[in-house]
Amino acid sequence: MMVMMMMMMMMKMMTMMMKMMMMMVVVVVVVVVVVVLCEVVVGVGVVVVVVVVVVVMVVVVVVGGWLGWR
């Protein structure tokens, strides 16, 4: 019985890790795309501001998602 419980817990942890990984990958891709677009459209100053804003948003989303999953 204990072994079954352990297995279930492991599976849950794996699925959570996968979710986190997927979230991170999506976030990174979005950040890269946004930065590239900003580079193309305008100067570097705006890019810095956008990067800072995006990073803050990413941190909020990741922390919120982590707390939500727990």
VOMI-624835 format. One record per atom (N, C-alpha, C): residue number from 1; chain; z, y, x. Coordinates in nm, 3 decimals. Example, Ala and Ser with C-alpha at 12.3 -4.5 7.8 and 13.67 -1.06 7.14 Angstrom:
2
LUMGU pos unit      c3      c2      c1
LUMGU   1    A   0.780  -0.569   1.319
LUMGU   1    A   0.780  -0.450   1.230
LUMGU   1    A   0.780  -0.330   1.320
LUMGU   2    A   0.708  -0.225   1.285
LUMGU   2    A   0.714  -0.106   1.367
LUMGU   2    A   0.787   0.003   1.290
REM end
This chain:
70
LUMGU pos unit      c3      c2      c1
LUMGU   1    A   0.000  -0.120   0.085
LUMGU   1    A   0.000   0.000   0.000
LUMGU   1    A   0.000   0.125   0.089
LUMGU   2    A   0.087   0.127   0.188
LUMGU   2    A   0.095   0.243   0.278
LUMGU   2    A  -0.038   0.266   0.349
LUMGU   3    A  -0.101   0.157   0.390
LUMGU   3    A  -0.230   0.169   0.459
LUMGU   3    A  -0.332   0.237   0.368
LUMGU   4    A  -0.334   0.198   0.241
LUMGU   4    A  -0.427   0.258   0.145
LUMGU   4    A  -0.401   0.408   0.134
LUMGU   5    A  -0.275   0.446   0.124
LUMGU   5    A  -0.239   0.588   0.114
LUMGU   5    A  -0.289   0.663   0.237
LUMGU   6    A  -0.266   0.605   0.354
LUMGU   6    A  -0.309   0.667   0.478
LUMGU   6    A  -0.460   0.687   0.478
LUMGU   7    A  -0.532   0.584   0.436
LUMGU   7    A  -0.678   0.592   0.430
LUMGU   7    A  -0.721   0.707   0.338
LUMGU   8    A  -0.660   0.714   0.222
LUMGU   8    A  -0.694   0.820   0.126
LUMGU   8    A  -0.669   0.957   0.189
LUMGU   9    A  -0.554   0.973   0.253
LUMGU   9    A  -0.522   1.100   0.317
LUMGU   9    A  -0.627   1.136   0.422
LUMGU  10    A  -0.665   1.038   0.503
LUMGU  10    A  -0.766   1.060   0.606
LUMGU  10    A  -0.896   1.107   0.543
LUMGU  11    A  -0.938   1.041   0.436
LUMGU  11    A  -1.062   1.078   0.367
LUMGU  11    A  -1.053   1.222   0.317
LUMGU  12    A  -0.938   1.256   0.257
LUMGU  12    A  -0.919   1.392   0.206
LUMGU  12    A  -0.933   1.493   0.319
LUMGU  13    A  -0.866   1.465   0.431
LUMGU  13    A  -0.872   1.554   0.546
LUMGU  13    A  -1.016   1.569   0.595
LUMGU  14    A  -1.090   1.458   0.602
LUMGU  14    A  -1.228   1.461   0.648
LUMGU  14    A  -1.313   1.550   0.557
LUMGU  15    A  -1.298   1.530   0.425
LUMGU  15    A  -1.377   1.611   0.331
LUMGU  15    A  -1.343   1.759   0.347
LUMGU  16    A  -1.212   1.790   0.364
LUMGU  16    A  -1.172   1.929   0.383
LUMGU  16    A  -1.235   1.987   0.510
LUMGU  17    A  -1.231   1.910   0.618
LUMGU  17    A  -1.290   1.955   0.744
LUMGU  17    A  -1.439   1.981   0.726
LUMGU  18    A  -1.507   1.890   0.656
LUMGU  18    A  -1.651   1.906   0.632
LUMGU  18    A  -1.676   2.036   0.555
LUMGU  19    A  -1.594   2.060   0.452
LUMGU  19    A  -1.610   2.183   0.373
LUMGU  19    A  -1.595   2.305   0.463
LUMGU  20    A  -1.490   2.303   0.547
LUMGU  20    A  -1.466   2.415   0.637
LUMGU  20    A  -1.585   2.435   0.731
LUMGU  21    A  -1.635   2.326   0.788
LUMGU  21    A  -1.749   2.334   0.879
LUMGU  21    A  -1.870   2.395   0.808
LUMGU  22    A  -1.899   2.346   0.687
LUMGU  22    A  -2.012   2.398   0.611
LUMGU  22    A  -1.996   2.549   0.588
LUMGU  23    A  -1.876   2.589   0.547
LUMGU  23    A  -1.848   2.731   0.523
LUMGU  23    A  -1.876   2.812   0.650
LUMGU  24    A  -1.823   2.765   0.762
LUMGU  24    A  -1.840   2.836   0.888
LUMGU  24    A  -1.988   2.849   0.925
LUMGU  25    A  -2.063   2.738   0.910
LUMGU  25    A  -2.205   2.741   0.944
LUMGU  25    A  -2.277   2.844   0.858
LUMGU  26    A  -2.252   2.841   0.726
LUMGU  26    A  -2.318   2.935   0.635
LUMGU  26    A  -2.284   3.079   0.675
LUMGU  27    A  -2.155   3.103   0.701
LUMGU  27    A  -2.110   3.238   0.738
LUMGU  27    A  -2.179   3.286   0.865
LUMGU  28    A  -2.184   3.198   0.966
LUMGU  28    A  -2.246   3.236   1.094
LUMGU  28    A  -2.394   3.271   1.072
LUMGU  29    A  -2.465   3.187   0.995
LUMGU  29    A  -2.607   3.212   0.969
LUMGU  29    A  -2.625   3.347   0.901
LUMGU  30    A  -2.542   3.374   0.800
LUMGU  30    A  -2.552   3.501   0.727
LUMGU  30    A  -2.529   3.619   0.822
LUMGU  31    A  -2.425   3.607   0.907
LUMGU  31    A  -2.395   3.715   1.001
LUMGU  31    A  -2.513   3.741   1.093
LUMGU  32    A  -2.570   3.633   1.149
LUMGU  32    A  -2.684   3.648   1.241
LUMGU  32    A  -2.800   3.718   1.171
LUMGU  33    A  -2.832   3.672   1.050
LUMGU  33    A  -2.944   3.731   0.974
LUMGU  33    A  -2.919   3.880   0.951
LUMGU  34    A  -2.798   3.913   0.906
LUMGU  34    A  -2.765   4.053   0.878
LUMGU  34    A  -2.780   4.138   1.004
LUMGU  35    A  -2.725   4.088   1.116
LUMGU  35    A  -2.732   4.163   1.241
LUMGU  35    A  -2.877   4.186   1.283
LUMGU  36    A  -2.959   4.081   1.276
LUMGU  36    A  -3.100   4.093   1.314
LUMGU  36    A  -3.170   4.195   1.227
LUMGU  37    A  -3.148   4.187   1.096
LUMGU  37    A  -3.211   4.281   1.004
LUMGU  37    A  -3.172   4.424   1.039
LUMGU  38    A  -3.041   4.446   1.065
LUMGU  38    A  -2.995   4.580   1.099
LUMGU  38    A  -3.059   4.628   1.230
LUMGU  39    A  -3.070   4.538   1.325
LUMGU  39    A  -3.134   4.573   1.453
LUMGU  39    A  -3.276   4.620   1.428
LUMGU  40    A  -3.346   4.548   1.341
LUMGU  40    A  -3.486   4.581   1.312
LUMGU  40    A  -3.494   4.714   1.238
LUMGU  41    A  -3.408   4.733   1.139
LUMGU  41    A  -3.420   4.852   1.051
LUMGU  41    A  -3.369   4.978   1.121
LUMGU  42    A  -3.251   4.972   1.181
LUMGU  42    A  -3.192   5.095   1.237
LUMGU  42    A  -3.135   5.074   1.376
LUMGU  43    A  -3.066   5.177   1.423
LUMGU  43    A  -3.013   5.176   1.559
LUMGU  43    A  -2.891   5.087   1.576
LUMGU  44    A  -2.838   5.090   1.698
LUMGU  44    A  -2.728   5.000   1.734
LUMGU  44    A  -2.596   5.044   1.670
LUMGU  45    A  -2.577   5.175   1.653
LUMGU  45    A  -2.451   5.225   1.597
LUMGU  45    A  -2.419   5.162   1.463
LUMGU  46    A  -2.519   5.158   1.373
LUMGU  46    A  -2.499   5.100   1.241
LUMGU  46    A  -2.469   4.951   1.253
LUMGU  47    A  -2.536   4.886   1.348
LUMGU  47    A  -2.515   4.741   1.368
LUMGU  47    A  -2.368   4.713   1.398
LUMGU  48    A  -2.309   4.794   1.486
LUMGU  48    A  -2.169   4.774   1.522
LUMGU  48    A  -2.081   4.782   1.397
LUMGU  49    A  -2.103   4.883   1.315
LUMGU  49    A  -2.023   4.901   1.192
LUMGU  49    A  -2.041   4.779   1.102
LUMGU  50    A  -2.166   4.737   1.081
LUMGU  50    A  -2.194   4.622   0.994
LUMGU  50    A  -2.125   4.497   1.047
LUMGU  51    A  -2.134   4.477   1.179
LUMGU  51    A  -2.071   4.357   1.238
LUMGU  51    A  -1.921   4.358   1.211
LUMGU  52    A  -1.858   4.474   1.231
LUMGU  52    A  -1.713   4.484   1.207
LUMGU  52    A  -1.682   4.450   1.062
LUMGU  53    A  -1.757   4.509   0.969
LUMGU  53    A  -1.734   4.485   0.826
LUMGU  53    A  -1.753   4.336   0.794
LUMGU  54    A  -1.862   4.278   0.845
LUMGU  54    A  -1.891   4.137   0.818
LUMGU  54    A  -1.781   4.048   0.874
LUMGU  55    A  -1.735   4.078   0.995
LUMGU  55    A  -1.629   3.997   1.056
LUMGU  55    A  -1.504   4.001   0.969
LUMGU  56    A  -1.467   4.121   0.923
LUMGU  56    A  -1.349   4.134   0.836
LUMGU  56    A  -1.368   4.050   0.709
LUMGU  57    A  -1.487   4.062   0.646
LUMGU  57    A  -1.516   3.985   0.526
LUMGU  57    A  -1.505   3.835   0.555
LUMGU  58    A  -1.562   3.792   0.667
LUMGU  58    A  -1.559   3.649   0.704
LUMGU  58    A  -1.415   3.601   0.716
LUMGU  59    A  -1.333   3.678   0.787
LUMGU  59    A  -1.193   3.638   0.805
LUMGU  59    A  -1.126   3.624   0.668
LUMGU  60    A  -1.147   3.722   0.580
LUMGU  60    A  -1.086   3.716   0.446
LUMGU  60    A  -1.132   3.592   0.371
LUMGU  61    A  -1.264   3.566   0.374
LUMGU  61    A  -1.319   3.450   0.302
LUMGU  61    A  -1.263   3.320   0.357
LUMGU  62    A  -1.263   3.307   0.491
LUMGU  62    A  -1.216   3.182   0.552
LUMGU  62    A  -1.068   3.160   0.520
LUMGU  63    A  -0.986   3.263   0.539
LUMGU  63    A  -0.842   3.249   0.512
LUMGU  63    A  -0.820   3.218   0.364
LUMGU  64    A  -0.890   3.291   0.277
LUMGU  64    A  -0.877   3.267   0.133
LUMGU  64    A  -0.918   3.125   0.097
LUMGU  65    A  -1.029   3.079   0.152
LUMGU  65    A  -1.076   2.944   0.123
LUMGU  65    A  -0.978   2.841   0.174
LUMGU  66    A  -0.924   2.863   0.295
LUMGU  66    A  -0.827   2.770   0.352
LUMGU  66    A  -0.704   2.759   0.263
LUMGU  67    A  -0.653   2.875   0.220
LUMGU  67    A  -0.534   2.875   0.133
LUMGU  67    A  -0.568   2.810   0.000
LUMGU  68    A  -0.690   2.835  -0.050
LUMGU  68    A  -0.731   2.778  -0.178
LUMGU  68    A  -0.738   2.626  -0.171
LUMGU  69    A  -0.790   2.574  -0.057
LUMGU  69    A  -0.803   2.429  -0.044
LUMGU  69    A  -0.669   2.360  -0.024
LUMGU  70    A  -0.573   2.432   0.035
LUMGU  70    A  -0.444   2.367   0.065
LUMGU  70    A  -0.360   2.342  -0.058
REM end
